C-alpha cells in the first residue's frame, strides 16, 4: 500500500465531527490489511486489532482521530444563499472565496462569498469578515436549495491535496488523517514480526468537539498503554517560534502531566537507539488531544503523545512533510517491538 | 472544452503567453492576418467582403489578476505583491501556481490556536503573507523560483448549480472565448479582434492596439462585477446573475457611445435575449482607452456578469455567456447590414 497516496485519499475525503461514516470504509479496509480483526463501535470509532501469538498479554492502543473541522447550515435565504456556522475551531479569515461541499440530499458544490469589496467602506475592508456576514452560493434558486438542503446539514471544505517540493504535502484535513497514516506505517513496519503485545489501532471520532471517540474507545479496549498520534503546530514566518516545531525533523514527543514519565523516557531511548529523529515538546497541562481523554479512562492509562508538525492547522491548506509521518510510524513500531516480557516495572511509579 | 482551457491557463498581466498561445491556435485558420504587437496584444484581422475600408474592433483582454514574486524569507517562503486589484482577504488559505513551471504553493496563515483574539478580527495584510512551496530554505527556493515570477490562482473550471460555472479568470477569458467565435464569420467590413494585454494594471494593451487598428467603432467584451449577493442591497447590484449580458452606460473610464449601447439593448429585446444595464458606475475597462484613441472612437461595452470576480472562484451563468455571444453576433450582423445599405444608396 502506498501510504502517501492513502493520505491524499483520506484528506480529500469528508468527515466532519459526528459525520465520519462517509469514509470509515476506507480506513477499515486499510486496517484490514494488517489486523486480525477490524470493527466499528457504537460511537463510530474504527478499531483494528493486531493480535500477537502470546495469550493474555499487554494491550497497546494507538489512537488518531478521523474527524475534521467544518461548517453547518444555519439558514437559507429567499434567494437560495446559505448562512452557516462552524463545527470545531474555524478561523473566519480563511473562509472568503473558499470552495465547499454542502452535504444535503445531494452533495452540492458551493462558494463562500460576502458583500463585494467595492461596496465596503475603507474601514470595513480592513476588518476580517465575520461568519455571520458570509453566505454560501450553490448556484440554485431558493426553492431548489430548500428542497435539497436542510438546516443542520454538514458542509466540508473542498481542497484537493497538492504535492509541494521536498515531500511536503498540502491538504484540508491532515489534522488528523496524518495520524491515521502514522498508525498504518507502524502496522506496516510490524508486519511479519513477532511482538509480545496486542496492538489496537483506533481511528477515533469527534475529537475536534471534545475527544469523545477516545473516551469510549479507550474504555472499551482498556489498554495497558495508550498512545495518541496527532498534529502540532509547524514552524512558519508568522507564528511564534516557541509555539511551533520544525517540519521534516521527526515526530514531536510530548512531556508533561498528560504523559507517563517512564514510558516517555523509553520512547526517547528507543529513538536514540534506532537513530530516528525527534523533537521534544513540553505541555504543562491539557494537550488538547485524545491523549488527554485516554489517560483518565477507567482506573487510569499510561499515556504517550506523538505529534507531526503541521503548518496552518485548521485551514484548507494544512501542510506537512511526509518524512515526519514515516519516522513517526517507525518510532511507534520500534517502541512496540521493544515492549518485551513483564512491563510492570515500566508502567509503575 | 475551450472555456475550461482558457480559464485554467495562467495569464497574469504582463505574462499572457499561455493564453495567447491557445488563442493563436484557435484563430489561425480563420484570419487573413494575425499580428502580435510589441506589447503582446493579438490583433487578428478578418478581412471584409467589400473594400469600403470600414473597420470594427472587438476587444477582450487576455490577462487576469494575480501575484508576483518579490522576495524570499531565509526559511524558503516566497514574498509577493498583487498584480491588479485583489482584496487581500480572499488570499488566505488558498492554493497557487508559481512561475512558468506551475509549481504548486499555498498561502497559509498561522493556526487559529496561535492567534490573539483581536488579531482574528483584523484582515491579514499582504505584506504579512507568504507562499509555501515546501522549500528547505532560501537557496532551495531560489533554485525553483525567481524574482518576478508570476503567480496565478490554482482553481479548476467547474460547472455547478443551475447552469453556472466556477473558474478563475472568467474576467476576461469569457470575452476571449466570444471573440474567438466571432472571428470565424466574414462581414462586409474589416473585423479586427484584439486580444489585449495588461488590462488589469491600467488598460495598457488596448491603448496601443486601438492606435494600431484605428477602427471606426469598437465593442469591448468583458466580464464584469456581479454583486447580487447577501450583504449588498438590491439597488447596489451592479448586475444580476442570470439576467443576461450587461450593457455599460458609464464607468470611471468612459461613457459608452449612446447609440451603440441603445442598439445593443434593443437588438437583445427584439431577439428575446435577456439583457440588463450595468447599474453601477465603478470600475473601468479597455473602452476607457479605446474611445480616446486618435480622433475618438465610438465605443460600447457588453459584459458577462461574474460573481466573486478577481478571486479564484469567479462564477458566471452559461446562459448569460451564450446570450452575450448571441448579442455580439447580432450586433455585428446589424452593422454589416447597415453598412451595406449605406453603400447601396
HADDOCK unambig.tbl for C-alpha pairs under 7 A between the chains (distance, minus, plus):
assign (segid A and resid 91 and name CA) (segid B and resid 112 and name CA) 5.66 0.50 0.50
assign (segid A and resid 93 and name CA) (segid B and resid 92 and name CA) 6.93 0.50 0.50
assign (segid A and resid 94 and name CA) (segid B and resid 92 and name CA) 5.32 0.50 0.50
assign (segid A and resid 94 and name CA) (segid B and resid 93 and name CA) 5.39 0.50 0.50
assign (segid A and resid 96 and name CA) (segid B and resid 89 and name CA) 6.96 0.50 0.50
assign (segid A and resid 96 and name CA) (segid B and resid 90 and name CA) 5.29 0.50 0.50
assign (segid A and resid 97 and name CA) (segid B and resid 90 and name CA) 5.71 0.50 0.50
assign (segid A and resid 97 and name CA) (segid B and resid 311 and name CA) 6.69 0.50 0.50
assign (segid A and resid 97 and name CA) (segid B and resid 312 and name CA) 6.96 0.50 0.50
assign (segid A and resid 97 and name CA) (segid B and resid 313 and name CA) 6.10 0.50 0.50
assign (segid A and resid 109 and name CA) (segid B and resid 160 and name CA) 6.40 0.50 0.50
assign (segid A and resid 113 and name CA) (segid B and resid 308 and name CA) 6.98 0.50 0.50
assign (segid A and resid 114 and name CA) (segid B and resid 230 and name CA) 6.51 0.50 0.50
assign (segid A and resid 114 and name CA) (segid B and resid 231 and name CA) 6.30 0.50 0.50
assign (segid A and resid 115 and name CA) (segid B and resid 229 and name CA) 6.74 0.50 0.50
assign (segid A and resid 115 and name CA) (segid B and resid 230 and name CA) 6.34 0.50 0.50
assign (segid A and resid 115 and name CA) (segid B and resid 231 and name CA) 4.45 0.50 0.50
assign (segid A and resid 115 and name CA) (segid B and resid 232 and name CA) 5.65 0.50 0.50
assign (segid A and resid 116 and name CA) (segid B and resid 227 and name CA) 6.18 0.50 0.50
assign (segid A and resid 117 and name CA) (segid B and resid 87 and name CA) 6.74 0.50 0.50
assign (segid A and resid 126 and name CA) (segid B and resid 122 and name CA) 6.37 0.50 0.50
assign (segid A and resid 126 and name CA) (segid B and resid 123 and name CA) 5.39 0.50 0.50
assign (segid A and resid 127 and name CA) (segid B and resid 121 and name CA) 5.95 0.50 0.50
assign (segid A and resid 127 and name CA) (segid B and resid 122 and name CA) 4.46 0.50 0.50
assign (segid A and resid 127 and name CA) (segid B and resid 123 and name CA) 4.75 0.50 0.50
assign (segid A and resid 128 and name CA) (segid B and resid 121 and name CA) 5.08 0.50 0.50
assign (segid A and resid 128 and name CA) (segid B and resid 122 and name CA) 4.89 0.50 0.50
assign (segid A and resid 128 and name CA) (segid B and resid 123 and name CA) 4.41 0.50 0.50
assign (segid A and resid 133 and name CA) (segid B and resid 231 and name CA) 6.94 0.50 0.50
assign (segid A and resid 135 and name CA) (segid B and resid 230 and name CA) 6.84 0.50 0.50
assign (segid A and resid 138 and name CA) (segid B and resid 161 and name CA) 5.66 0.50 0.50
assign (segid A and resid 139 and name CA) (segid B and resid 160 and name CA) 6.88 0.50 0.50
assign (segid A and resid 139 and name CA) (segid B and resid 161 and name CA) 4.28 0.50 0.50
assign (segid A and resid 139 and name CA) (segid B and resid 162 and name CA) 5.71 0.50 0.50
assign (segid A and resid 139 and name CA) (segid B and resid 164 and name CA) 6.58 0.50 0.50
assign (segid A and resid 140 and name CA) (segid B and resid 161 and name CA) 5.33 0.50 0.50
assign (segid A and resid 140 and name CA) (segid B and resid 162 and name CA) 5.30 0.50 0.50
assign (segid A and resid 162 and name CA) (segid B and resid 104 and name CA) 6.77 0.50 0.50
assign (segid A and resid 163 and name CA) (segid B and resid 104 and name CA) 6.99 0.50 0.50
assign (segid A and resid 164 and name CA) (segid B and resid 104 and name CA) 5.86 0.50 0.50
assign (segid A and resid 164 and name CA) (segid B and resid 105 and name CA) 6.51 0.50 0.50
assign (segid A and resid 164 and name CA) (segid B and resid 133 and name CA) 5.45 0.50 0.50
assign (segid A and resid 164 and name CA) (segid B and resid 134 and name CA) 5.29 0.50 0.50
assign (segid A and resid 165 and name CA) (segid B and resid 133 and name CA) 6.10 0.50 0.50
assign (segid A and resid 165 and name CA) (segid B and resid 134 and name CA) 4.71 0.50 0.50
assign (segid A and resid 165 and name CA) (segid B and resid 135 and name CA) 6.00 0.50 0.50
assign (segid A and resid 166 and name CA) (segid B and resid 134 and name CA) 6.14 0.50 0.50
assign (segid A and resid 166 and name CA) (segid B and resid 135 and name CA) 6.76 0.50 0.50
assign (segid A and resid 168 and name CA) (segid B and resid 134 and name CA) 5.46 0.50 0.50
assign (segid A and resid 238 and name CA) (segid B and resid 110 and name CA) 6.13 0.50 0.50
assign (segid A and resid 239 and name CA) (segid B and resid 110 and name CA) 5.60 0.50 0.50
assign (segid A and resid 239 and name CA) (segid B and resid 114 and name CA) 6.90 0.50 0.50
assign (segid A and resid 312 and name CA) (segid B and resid 108 and name CA) 5.57 0.50 0.50
assign (segid A and resid 312 and name CA) (segid B and resid 109 and name CA) 5.41 0.50 0.50
assign (segid A and resid 312 and name CA) (segid B and resid 110 and name CA) 5.04 0.50 0.50
assign (segid A and resid 312 and name CA) (segid B and resid 111 and name CA) 4.98 0.50 0.50
assign (segid A and resid 313 and name CA) (segid B and resid 111 and name CA) 4.92 0.50 0.50
assign (segid A and resid 314 and name CA) (segid B and resid 111 and name CA) 6.25 0.50 0.50
assign (segid A and resid 315 and name CA) (segid B and resid 93 and name CA) 6.08 0.50 0.50
assign (segid A and resid 316 and name CA) (segid B and resid 93 and name CA) 5.82 0.50 0.50
assign (segid A and resid 317 and name CA) (segid B and resid 93 and name CA) 5.76 0.50 0.50
assign (segid A and resid 317 and name CA) (segid B and resid 94 and name CA) 6.86 0.50 0.50
assign (segid A and resid 317 and name CA) (segid B and resid 106 and name CA) 6.46 0.50 0.50
assign (segid A and resid 317 and name CA) (segid B and resid 108 and name CA) 6.42 0.50 0.50
